[in-house]
Amino acid sequence: MSDALILEAEYADIKTVKTRKVVQLVFEMPIERFEAAVDVLGNPTAQTRVAIARLAIPDAPTVNKAPAAEKDKRRWSELPLPQQAGMRCAEPKFQEFMNTNSEANARSHLLSSLRVSSRAHIRPDSFAGKKWIEIDQEYLNWLKYPEERTGKLVQGRMS
């Protein structure tokens, strides 16, 4: 195979697309190599079939968690609001706070409370963004002061 058809990138994430029963594998590379990637892969709407292989890098550890760990060290306030909401919905305690029993139900309840159809619509300058910050702060207080919990608080407060 020609080297002109090979791209090197870092495996960064997996995203489940439940509505289509597929997963998306996310690879990252420097923006400077974007044009080369498009030259090799073409337009993503063309459904180009590709092969994915792990590169064998001599003298490198087989699992390198350092870059991901550094990326994860961002402050909560620096994360985009949709990402914050997604991370919270995955937390079992947040699911309990939202009076649900799963990540999907917490997501659904949250989106309903924020009056949006997608977490992507949670923007800082919108009703949903302001409401999300309020809900997140309420959740933190709920965690901090468990003795003040009286039943499931969330149902009546979010509407």
C-alpha positions as CSV (number, residue, x, y, z in Angstrom):
1,M,0.0,0.0,0.0
2,S,1.3,3.5,-0.8
3,D,2.3,5.8,2.0
4,A,0.3,8.5,0.3
5,L,-2.9,6.7,1.4
6,I,-1.9,6.3,5.0
7,L,-2.9,8.8,7.7
8,E,-1.5,8.9,11.2
9,A,-3.9,10.1,13.9
10,E,-4.6,9.6,17.6
11,Y,-7.6,7.5,18.6
12,A,-9.5,9.9,20.8
13,D,-13.1,8.8,21.5
14,I,-16.0,6.5,20.8
15,K,-19.5,7.8,20.4
16,T,-22.6,5.6,20.3
17,V,-25.3,6.5,17.8
18,K,-28.2,4.6,19.3
19,T,-30.8,5.7,16.7
20,R,-28.7,4.0,13.9
21,K,-27.2,1.2,16.1
22,V,-23.6,2.2,15.1
23,V,-20.6,3.7,16.9
24,Q,-18.4,6.5,15.7
25,L,-14.7,6.2,16.3
26,V,-13.1,9.6,16.7
27,F,-9.5,10.2,15.6
28,E,-7.6,13.4,16.0
29,M,-4.7,14.9,14.0
30,P,-3.1,18.3,13.8
31,I,-5.2,20.8,11.8
32,E,-2.2,21.3,9.5
33,R,-2.8,17.8,8.1
34,F,-6.5,18.4,7.4
35,E,-6.0,18.8,3.6
36,A,-4.0,15.7,3.4
37,A,-6.7,13.8,5.2
38,V,-9.4,15.1,2.8
39,D,-7.1,14.2,-0.1
40,V,-6.9,10.6,1.1
41,L,-10.4,10.1,2.5
42,G,-12.5,12.4,0.3
43,N,-15.8,13.9,1.4
44,P,-17.3,12.1,4.5
45,T,-20.7,12.0,2.8
46,A,-19.3,9.7,0.1
47,Q,-19.2,6.8,2.6
48,T,-15.6,5.9,1.8
49,R,-14.7,2.5,3.2
50,V,-11.4,2.5,5.1
51,A,-9.2,0.1,7.1
52,I,-8.1,1.1,10.6
53,A,-4.9,-0.3,12.1
54,R,-3.0,0.4,15.2
55,L,0.5,1.6,14.5
56,A,3.4,-0.3,16.1
57,I,5.7,2.4,17.5
58,P,9.1,1.0,18.5
59,D,10.1,1.6,22.2
60,A,6.7,3.1,23.0
61,P,4.4,1.8,25.7
62,T,1.5,-0.2,24.3
63,V,-1.0,2.0,26.2
64,N,-0.3,5.7,26.6
65,K,-2.9,7.3,28.8
66,A,-0.9,10.5,29.5
67,P,-2.4,12.7,26.7
68,A,-5.9,11.8,27.6
69,A,-5.2,12.4,31.3
70,E,-3.9,15.9,30.5
71,K,-6.9,16.6,28.3
72,D,-9.2,15.6,31.2
73,K,-7.6,18.1,33.6
74,R,-9.7,21.0,32.4
75,R,-11.7,22.8,35.0
76,W,-15.4,22.1,35.0
77,S,-16.2,25.7,34.2
78,E,-14.0,25.5,31.1
79,L,-16.0,22.7,29.6
80,P,-18.7,23.5,27.1
81,L,-22.2,23.3,28.7
82,P,-23.4,20.4,26.4
83,Q,-20.3,18.4,27.6
84,Q,-21.0,19.2,31.2
85,A,-24.6,18.0,30.8
86,G,-23.5,14.8,29.1
87,M,-21.0,14.0,31.8
88,R,-23.6,14.7,34.6
89,C,-26.2,12.5,33.0
90,A,-23.7,9.6,33.1
91,E,-23.2,10.0,36.9
92,P,-25.4,7.6,38.9
93,K,-25.9,10.3,41.6
94,F,-27.1,12.8,39.1
95,Q,-29.5,10.2,37.8
96,E,-30.8,9.8,41.3
97,F,-31.0,13.6,41.6
98,M,-33.1,13.7,38.4
99,N,-35.3,11.0,39.8
100,T,-34.4,8.5,37.1
101,N,-32.6,5.2,36.9
102,S,-30.5,5.5,33.7
103,E,-28.3,7.9,31.7
104,A,-30.9,7.9,28.9
105,N,-33.7,8.8,31.3
106,A,-31.6,11.5,33.0
107,R,-30.8,13.0,29.5
108,S,-34.5,12.9,28.5
109,H,-35.6,14.5,31.8
110,L,-32.9,17.2,31.5
111,L,-33.7,18.1,27.9
112,S,-37.3,18.4,28.8
113,S,-36.5,20.6,31.8
114,L,-34.3,22.8,29.6
115,R,-36.9,22.9,26.8
116,V,-34.4,21.7,24.1
117,S,-34.3,18.7,21.9
118,S,-30.5,18.2,22.1
119,R,-27.7,19.1,24.5
120,A,-26.1,20.9,21.6
121,H,-28.7,23.6,22.2
122,I,-27.4,24.3,25.7
123,R,-25.6,27.6,25.1
124,P,-24.4,30.1,27.7
125,D,-26.5,32.9,26.3
126,S,-29.8,30.9,26.1
127,F,-32.5,30.0,28.5
128,A,-31.3,26.4,28.4
129,G,-27.7,27.5,29.3
130,K,-28.8,29.6,32.3
131,K,-31.2,26.8,33.4
132,W,-28.5,24.2,33.1
133,I,-26.1,26.2,35.3
134,E,-29.0,26.5,37.8
135,I,-29.7,22.8,37.8
136,D,-26.0,21.9,38.0
137,Q,-25.6,24.2,41.1
138,E,-28.7,22.7,42.6
139,Y,-27.3,19.2,42.1
140,L,-24.0,20.2,43.7
141,N,-25.9,21.5,46.7
142,W,-27.9,18.3,46.8
143,L,-24.7,16.4,47.0
144,K,-23.1,18.7,49.6
145,Y,-26.1,18.7,52.0
146,P,-27.7,15.2,51.9
147,E,-29.3,15.8,55.3
148,E,-31.6,18.5,53.7
149,R,-32.9,16.1,51.0
150,T,-36.6,15.5,51.5
151,G,-37.7,12.9,49.0
152,K,-37.0,13.5,45.3
153,L,-36.5,17.2,45.0
154,V,-36.1,17.5,41.3
155,Q,-39.6,16.8,40.0
156,G,-41.2,20.0,41.3
157,R,-38.2,22.3,41.0
158,M,-37.2,22.0,37.4
159,S,-40.4,22.9,35.6
